[in-house]
Amino acid sequence: MPNQPKKNNPLNSYAKYSSIAIQMFAIIGIGSFLGIKIDAHYANENNLWTIILSLTSTVVAVFFVIRRIIANSKDDK
């Protein structure tokens, strides 16, 4: 099939890894935003929920990034 893209195309790699970065940014952003909103709703002065949700969302984002990189490396073989 001549219309199939090559696996070693640099544009495909760029798109793949930039989508991973966008997903990571979105997960951390949503977690931080929710923490800020919860702290504002309960008038929390120490920003406990912001800290907890920011750290949790960062760990979740890193987990997803590692999982996608491992899956992509298996697909390339």
C-alpha positions as CSV (number, residue, x, y, z in Angstrom):
1,M,0.0,0.0,0.0
2,P,1.8,3.1,-1.2
3,N,-0.4,5.6,0.9
4,Q,0.7,4.3,4.3
5,P,3.0,6.7,6.2
6,K,6.5,5.5,7.1
7,K,7.1,4.6,10.7
8,N,10.3,6.6,10.8
9,N,8.8,9.9,9.6
10,P,10.1,12.6,12.0
11,L,6.7,14.4,11.7
12,N,4.9,11.4,13.2
13,S,7.3,11.3,16.1
14,Y,6.9,15.0,16.7
15,A,3.1,14.7,16.7
16,K,3.2,11.6,19.0
17,Y,5.4,13.2,21.6
18,S,3.7,16.7,21.5
19,S,0.4,15.0,22.1
20,I,1.9,13.4,25.2
21,A,3.1,16.8,26.4
22,I,-0.4,18.3,25.8
23,Q,-2.0,15.5,27.7
24,M,0.4,15.9,30.7
25,F,-0.2,19.7,30.7
26,A,-4.0,19.1,30.7
27,I,-3.9,16.6,33.6
28,I,-1.8,18.8,35.8
29,G,-3.8,21.9,34.9
30,I,-7.1,20.3,35.7
31,G,-5.9,18.9,39.0
32,S,-4.4,22.3,40.0
33,F,-7.6,24.1,38.9
34,L,-9.8,21.8,41.0
35,G,-7.6,22.3,44.0
36,I,-7.8,26.0,43.7
37,K,-11.6,25.9,43.4
38,I,-12.0,23.6,46.3
39,D,-9.8,25.8,48.5
40,A,-11.7,28.9,47.4
41,H,-15.1,27.2,48.2
42,Y,-14.1,26.1,51.7
43,A,-12.1,29.3,52.4
44,N,-9.0,27.3,53.1
45,E,-6.1,29.6,53.9
46,N,-3.4,27.0,53.7
47,N,-4.2,25.8,50.2
48,L,-4.1,22.2,51.3
49,W,-6.3,20.9,48.4
50,T,-4.3,22.7,45.8
51,I,-1.1,21.1,47.0
52,I,-2.7,17.6,47.3
53,L,-4.4,17.7,43.9
54,S,-1.4,19.3,42.1
55,L,0.9,16.6,43.4
56,T,-1.5,13.8,42.7
57,S,-2.2,15.0,39.2
58,T,1.5,15.3,38.5
59,V,2.0,11.7,39.6
60,V,-0.9,10.6,37.4
61,A,0.5,12.5,34.4
62,V,3.9,11.0,34.8
63,F,2.3,7.6,35.0
64,F,0.4,8.1,31.8
65,V,3.5,9.5,30.0
66,I,5.6,6.5,31.0
67,R,2.8,4.1,30.0
68,R,2.5,5.7,26.5
69,I,6.2,5.8,25.9
70,I,6.5,2.1,26.7
71,A,3.5,1.4,24.4
72,N,5.1,3.5,21.6
73,S,8.4,1.7,22.0
74,K,6.7,-1.7,21.7
75,D,4.9,-0.5,18.5
76,D,8.2,0.7,16.9
77,K,9.7,-2.8,17.1
